Amino acid sequence: MKNDKNRLADNLKAMRVARGLTQHELSEKTGISQQNLSRWELGIHVPNIDDCITLADFYGVSLDELADREP
């Protein structure tokens, strides 16, 4: 079973790819650096709550959905 950090990383990438965006494009649309997006998708770091809110709002999902959690 994957830990929460890996589930978040996998879900962040899946949401981006499902929308046909590169990390660079997502960075331009959200103001989040491409370097941070890469680190998060690789599971090296975890985004802070403000960045999670930015991404959830951009994708039109809840924080639970962003983190791939059951509400």
N, CA, C and O atoms as a MOPAC input file, in Angstrom:
PM7 MOZYME 1SCF
protein

 N      0.84100 1    -1.18200 1     0.00000 1
 C      0.00000 1     0.00000 1     0.00000 1
 C      0.88000 1     1.23700 1     0.00000 1
 O      1.85200 1     1.31700 1     0.75000 1
 N      0.53700 1     2.19500 1    -0.84100 1
 C      1.32500 1     3.41800 1    -0.92200 1
 C      1.03000 1     4.30800 1     0.27100 1
 O     -0.08700 1     4.34700 1     0.78700 1
 N      2.08700 1     5.03400 1     0.70200 1
 C      1.84100 1     5.98900 1     1.77400 1
 C      1.19500 1     7.23700 1     1.19500 1
 O      1.12900 1     7.40700 1    -0.02200 1
 N      0.71900 1     8.10800 1     2.07700 1
 C     -0.01400 1     9.29600 1     1.63900 1
 C      0.82500 1    10.21100 1     0.75900 1
 O      0.30700 1    10.82700 1    -0.17300 1
 N      2.12300 1    10.30300 1     1.05100 1
 C      3.01300 1    11.16300 1     0.26100 1
 C      3.09000 1    10.66600 1    -1.18200 1
 O      3.03700 1    11.46700 1    -2.11500 1
 N      3.21100 1     9.36800 1    -1.36700 1
 C      3.28200 1     8.80600 1    -2.71900 1
 C      1.94600 1     8.89600 1    -3.43500 1
 O      1.90700 1     9.12200 1    -4.64400 1
 N      0.85500 1     8.72500 1    -2.70900 1
 C     -0.47500 1     8.85900 1    -3.32000 1
 C     -0.68500 1    10.27200 1    -3.81000 1
 O     -1.20600 1    10.48200 1    -4.90600 1
 N     -0.28300 1    11.25100 1    -3.00500 1
 C     -0.40800 1    12.64600 1    -3.41400 1
 C      0.44600 1    12.89900 1    -4.64600 1
 O     -0.02300 1    13.50600 1    -5.60900 1
 N      1.68500 1    12.44400 1    -4.63200 1
 C      2.58700 1    12.64800 1    -5.77000 1
 C      1.99800 1    12.06000 1    -7.04500 1
 O      1.97600 1    12.71700 1    -8.08600 1
 N      1.52600 1    10.83400 1    -6.96200 1
 C      0.94100 1    10.17700 1    -8.13300 1
 C     -0.30900 1    10.91100 1    -8.61400 1
 O     -0.52100 1    11.05300 1    -9.81800 1
 N     -1.12600 1    11.37000 1    -7.68900 1
 C     -2.36000 1    12.04400 1    -8.05700 1
 C     -2.08700 1    13.41000 1    -8.67900 1
 O     -2.76000 1    13.80400 1    -9.63200 1
 N     -1.10500 1    14.13400 1    -8.14800 1
 C     -0.76800 1    15.43000 1    -8.73400 1
 C     -0.35200 1    15.26400 1   -10.19400 1
 O     -0.77200 1    16.03600 1   -11.05700 1
 N      0.46200 1    14.27000 1   -10.46200 1
 C      0.89700 1    14.03600 1   -11.83700 1
 C     -0.27700 1    13.58700 1   -12.69700 1
 O     -0.43300 1    14.06200 1   -13.82200 1
 N     -1.09200 1    12.69100 1   -12.19300 1
 C     -2.22800 1    12.17600 1   -12.96600 1
 C     -3.19900 1    13.30100 1   -13.33700 1
 O     -3.70500 1    13.33900 1   -14.45800 1
 N     -3.45600 1    14.20900 1   -12.40600 1
 C     -4.36900 1    15.31800 1   -12.69700 1
 C     -3.79400 1    16.23500 1   -13.78000 1
 O     -4.51400 1    16.69100 1   -14.66800 1
 N     -2.51000 1    16.49400 1   -13.69200 1
 C     -1.87100 1    17.35000 1   -14.68800 1
 C     -1.89500 1    16.69700 1   -16.06300 1
 O     -2.27300 1    17.32600 1   -17.05200 1
 N     -1.49100 1    15.43400 1   -16.12000 1
 C     -1.42800 1    14.71200 1   -17.38600 1
 C     -2.82400 1    14.54900 1   -17.99800 1
 O     -2.98400 1    14.65500 1   -19.21400 1
 N     -3.82000 1    14.29400 1   -17.16800 1
 C     -5.19600 1    14.12700 1   -17.65700 1
 C     -5.70300 1    15.39000 1   -18.35000 1
 O     -6.58300 1    15.32600 1   -19.20900 1
 N     -5.15000 1    16.51600 1   -17.97600 1
 C     -5.54700 1    17.78300 1   -18.59900 1
 C     -4.61500 1    18.19300 1   -19.73000 1
 O     -4.74000 1    19.28100 1   -20.29300 1
 N     -3.68500 1    17.31300 1   -20.05200 1
 C     -2.78900 1    17.55300 1   -21.16900 1
 C     -1.80300 1    18.68800 1   -20.95500 1
 O     -1.39900 1    19.36100 1   -21.90300 1
 N     -1.41500 1    18.89600 1   -19.69500 1
 C     -0.50700 1    19.99700 1   -19.37600 1
 C      0.89600 1    19.48800 1   -19.06700 1
 O      1.07200 1    18.42400 1   -18.47400 1
 N      1.88600 1    20.26600 1   -19.48000 1
 C      3.25200 1    20.01300 1   -19.02200 1
 C      3.41400 1    20.70700 1   -17.67600 1
 O      2.59100 1    21.53700 1   -17.29100 1
 N      4.47400 1    20.36200 1   -16.97200 1
 C      4.75000 1    21.06800 1   -15.71400 1
 C      4.96200 1    22.55100 1   -15.98200 1
 O      4.52700 1    23.39000 1   -15.19400 1
 N      5.61500 1    22.87700 1   -17.07200 1
 C      5.85800 1    24.28800 1   -17.41200 1
 C      4.53400 1    25.02200 1   -17.62400 1
 O      4.35700 1    26.13200 1   -17.12300 1
 N      3.61500 1    24.41900 1   -18.35200 1
 C      2.31100 1    25.04800 1   -18.59500 1
 C      1.54000 1    25.22900 1   -17.29100 1
 O      0.94500 1    26.28200 1   -17.05900 1
 N      1.54900 1    24.20200 1   -16.43900 1
 C      0.86100 1    24.30800 1   -15.15400 1
 C      1.48900 1    25.40500 1   -14.30600 1
 O      0.78500 1    26.14400 1   -13.61800 1
 N      2.79100 1    25.51000 1   -14.35600 1
 C      3.50100 1    26.55400 1   -13.62400 1
 C      3.04100 1    27.93400 1   -14.07900 1
 O      2.78000 1    28.80700 1   -13.25100 1
 N      2.94200 1    28.13200 1   -15.38100 1
 C      2.50800 1    29.42700 1   -15.91500 1
 C      1.06700 1    29.75000 1   -15.50300 1
 O      0.74700 1    30.90600 1   -15.22500 1
 N      0.20500 1    28.73900 1   -15.46300 1
 C     -1.20900 1    28.95600 1   -15.14900 1
 C     -1.47100 1    29.16400 1   -13.65600 1
 O     -2.44500 1    29.81900 1   -13.28300 1
 N     -0.59900 1    28.60500 1   -12.79400 1
 C     -0.85000 1    28.66800 1   -11.35100 1
 C      0.10800 1    29.58400 1   -10.59200 1
 O     -0.17800 1    29.98200 1    -9.46300 1
 N      1.24400 1    29.91900 1   -11.20700 1
 C      2.24300 1    30.71400 1   -10.51000 1
 C      3.11900 1    29.88800 1    -9.57600 1
 O      3.91700 1    30.44000 1    -8.82000 1
 N      2.97200 1    28.57800 1    -9.62700 1
 C      3.80600 1    27.67900 1    -8.82900 1
 C      5.00400 1    27.29700 1    -9.69000 1
 O      4.84100 1    26.98300 1   -10.86900 1
 N      6.19300 1    27.32000 1    -9.12300 1
 C      7.38300 1    27.04100 1    -9.92400 1
 C      7.36600 1    25.60600 1   -10.46700 1
 O      6.86300 1    24.68300 1    -9.82600 1
 N      7.92400 1    25.45500 1   -11.65000 1
 C      8.02700 1    24.13700 1   -12.27000 1
 C      8.89100 1    23.22800 1   -11.40700 1
 O      8.63800 1    22.02600 1   -11.32600 1
 N      9.89700 1    23.78600 1   -10.76900 1
 C     10.76400 1    22.99300 1    -9.90600 1
 C      9.97400 1    22.38500 1    -8.74200 1
 O     10.15300 1    21.21600 1    -8.40200 1
 N      9.09800 1    23.19500 1    -8.13800 1
 C      8.26600 1    22.65900 1    -7.05000 1
 C      7.31500 1    21.59400 1    -7.56200 1
 O      7.15500 1    20.54900 1    -6.93100 1
 N      6.68500 1    21.84500 1    -8.69900 1
 C      5.77600 1    20.84700 1    -9.26300 1
 C      6.50400 1    19.52700 1    -9.48000 1
 O      5.96500 1    18.46400 1    -9.17200 1
 N      7.71200 1    19.58600 1   -10.00200 1
 C      8.50600 1    18.38200 1   -10.23500 1
 C      8.81600 1    17.66200 1    -8.92500 1
 O      8.65300 1    16.44600 1    -8.83100 1
 N      9.25800 1    18.40000 1    -7.92600 1
 C      9.58300 1    17.79000 1    -6.62800 1
 C      8.37000 1    17.12100 1    -6.00700 1
 O      8.48100 1    16.04600 1    -5.41800 1
 N      7.21800 1    17.75100 1    -6.13600 1
 C      5.99600 1    17.17900 1    -5.56900 1
 C      5.59200 1    15.91200 1    -6.30400 1
 O      5.23000 1    14.91600 1    -5.67700 1
 N      5.65100 1    15.94400 1    -7.63500 1
 C      5.26200 1    14.77600 1    -8.41900 1
 C      6.21500 1    13.60100 1    -8.21900 1
 O      5.81500 1    12.44400 1    -8.34900 1
 N      7.45500 1    13.89300 1    -7.90700 1
 C      8.42800 1    12.83900 1    -7.63300 1
 C      8.36600 1    12.35600 1    -6.18100 1
 O      9.02400 1    11.37800 1    -5.82700 1
 N      7.58700 1    13.02800 1    -5.34700 1
 C      7.46800 1    12.65000 1    -3.94400 1
 C      8.65700 1    13.07200 1    -3.10400 1
 O      8.85300 1    12.56200 1    -2.00000 1
 N      9.45900 1    14.00700 1    -3.62100 1
 C     10.62700 1    14.48500 1    -2.87800 1
 C     10.18700 1    15.43700 1    -1.76600 1
 O     10.71100 1    15.39900 1    -0.65300 1
 N      9.22400 1    16.28100 1    -2.08600 1
 C      8.65600 1    17.22400 1    -1.11700 1
 C      7.14200 1    17.17200 1    -1.22100 1
 O      6.59200 1    16.62700 1    -2.17800 1
 N      6.47900 1    17.73900 1    -0.23600 1
 C      5.02200 1    17.82300 1    -0.20400 1
 C      4.63600 1    19.30000 1    -0.26100 1
 O      5.24000 1    20.11600 1     0.43400 1
 N      3.64400 1    19.65800 1    -1.07500 1
 C      3.24800 1    21.06000 1    -1.14600 1
 C      2.62800 1    21.54400 1     0.16000 1
 O      2.01600 1    20.77400 1     0.90000 1
 N      2.80200 1    22.83700 1     0.42700 1
 C      2.17100 1    23.40900 1     1.61100 1
 C      0.67900 1    23.59900 1     1.34100 1
 O      0.22600 1    23.43600 1     0.20800 1
 N     -0.06500 1    23.93400 1     2.35500 1
 C     -1.52300 1    24.02000 1     2.22200 1
 C     -1.94400 1    25.08700 1     1.22400 1
 O     -2.91500 1    24.89300 1     0.49400 1
 N     -1.23300 1    26.21400 1     1.17600 1
 C     -1.59300 1    27.26500 1     0.22300 1
 C     -1.44900 1    26.77600 1    -1.21500 1
 O     -2.30100 1    27.06300 1    -2.05600 1
 N     -0.38300 1    26.04600 1    -1.50100 1
 C     -0.19400 1    25.50700 1    -2.84300 1
 C     -1.21300 1    24.41800 1    -3.15200 1
 O     -1.66500 1    24.30100 1    -4.29100 1
 N     -1.57600 1    23.62900 1    -2.16100 1
 C     -2.62900 1    22.62500 1    -2.35900 1
 C     -3.95000 1    23.29200 1    -2.70600 1
 O     -4.67300 1    22.81800 1    -3.58200 1
 N     -4.26700 1    24.37700 1    -2.03200 1
 C     -5.50300 1    25.11000 1    -2.31800 1
 C     -5.45900 1    25.67500 1    -3.73300 1
 O     -6.44600 1    25.59700 1    -4.46400 1
 N     -4.32300 1    26.24200 1    -4.12200 1
 C     -4.17400 1    26.77700 1    -5.47900 1
 C     -4.42200 1    25.68200 1    -6.51200 1
 O     -5.15000 1    25.89700 1    -7.48100 1
 N     -3.82500 1    24.51800 1    -6.31200 1
 C     -4.00100 1    23.42100 1    -7.26300 1
 C     -5.43300 1    22.88000 1    -7.25200 1
 O     -6.00500 1    22.61500 1    -8.30900 1
 N     -6.00200 1    22.71900 1    -6.07400 1
 C     -7.38000 1    22.22600 1    -5.98800 1
 C     -8.33900 1    23.18900 1    -6.68600 1
 O     -9.23800 1    22.75900 1    -7.40900 1
 N     -8.14900 1    24.48200 1    -6.47100 1
 C     -8.99400 1    25.46900 1    -7.14900 1
 C     -8.79900 1    25.41900 1    -8.65600 1
 O     -9.76800 1    25.48900 1    -9.41200 1
 N     -7.55500 1    25.29800 1    -9.09700 1
 C     -7.26500 1    25.24200 1   -10.52900 1
 C     -7.94000 1    24.02900 1   -11.17100 1
 O     -8.53800 1    24.14200 1   -12.24200 1
 N     -7.84400 1    22.87900 1   -10.52000 1
 C     -8.43400 1    21.65900 1   -11.06900 1
 C     -9.93100 1    21.53500 1   -10.78600 1
 O    -10.59700 1    20.68000 1   -11.37000 1
 N    -10.46200 1    22.36500 1    -9.90900 1
 C    -11.87900 1    22.29000 1    -9.57200 1
 C    -12.22900 1    21.07000 1    -8.75400 1
 O    -13.27700 1    20.45400 1    -8.94700 1
 N    -11.33200 1    20.72200 1    -7.82700 1
 C    -11.54500 1    19.55300 1    -6.96500 1
 C    -11.38900 1    19.96700 1    -5.50600 1
 O    -10.88200 1    21.04800 1    -5.20600 1
 N    -11.82700 1    19.09900 1    -4.61200 1
 C    -11.63400 1    19.35000 1    -3.18500 1
 C    -10.20000 1    18.98900 1    -2.79000 1
 O     -9.48000 1    18.33700 1    -3.54500 1
 N     -9.80700 1    19.41900 1    -1.61200 1
 C     -8.48600 1    19.03800 1    -1.11100 1
 C     -8.39200 1    17.53000 1    -0.92900 1
 O     -7.33800 1    16.94300 1    -1.17300 1
 N     -9.47600 1    16.89800 1    -0.50600 1
 C     -9.48600 1    15.43500 1    -0.36900 1
 C     -9.24200 1    14.76500 1    -1.72000 1
 O     -8.46900 1    13.81200 1    -1.81500 1
 N     -9.90600 1    15.26700 1    -2.76600 1
 C     -9.70700 1    14.69500 1    -4.09500 1
 C     -8.27900 1    14.93200 1    -4.58500 1
 O     -7.67400 1    14.05300 1    -5.19900 1
 N     -7.74900 1    16.11300 1    -4.31400 1
 C     -6.38500 1    16.41900 1    -4.72000 1
 C     -5.40100 1    15.44300 1    -4.07300 1
 O     -4.45400 1    14.98200 1    -4.71100 1
 N     -5.63700 1    15.14000 1    -2.81000 1
 C     -4.74000 1    14.24600 1    -2.05700 1
 C     -5.08500 1    12.76000 1    -2.26600 1
 O     -4.44600 1    11.88300 1    -1.68500 1
 N     -6.10400 1    12.48700 1    -3.10200 1
 C     -6.53900 1    11.12100 1    -3.35100 1
 C     -6.97500 1    10.43300 1    -2.06500 1
 O     -6.62400 1     9.28500 1    -1.79100 1
 N     -7.76500 1    11.18800 1    -1.28000 1
 C     -8.29100 1    10.67300 1    -0.00500 1
 C     -9.79600 1    10.53800 1    -0.09700 1
 O    -10.46700 1    11.27700 1    -0.81700 1
 N    -10.29600 1     9.59500 1     0.63600 1
 C    -11.75200 1     9.47000 1     0.76800 1
 C    -12.22000 1    10.50300 1     1.79100 1
 O    -11.68300 1    10.56700 1     2.89700 1
 N    -13.21400 1    11.30800 1     1.42800 1
 C    -13.69100 1    12.32200 1     2.40700 1
 C    -14.37400 1    11.68900 1     3.59800 1
 O    -14.82500 1    12.39700 1     4.49900 1

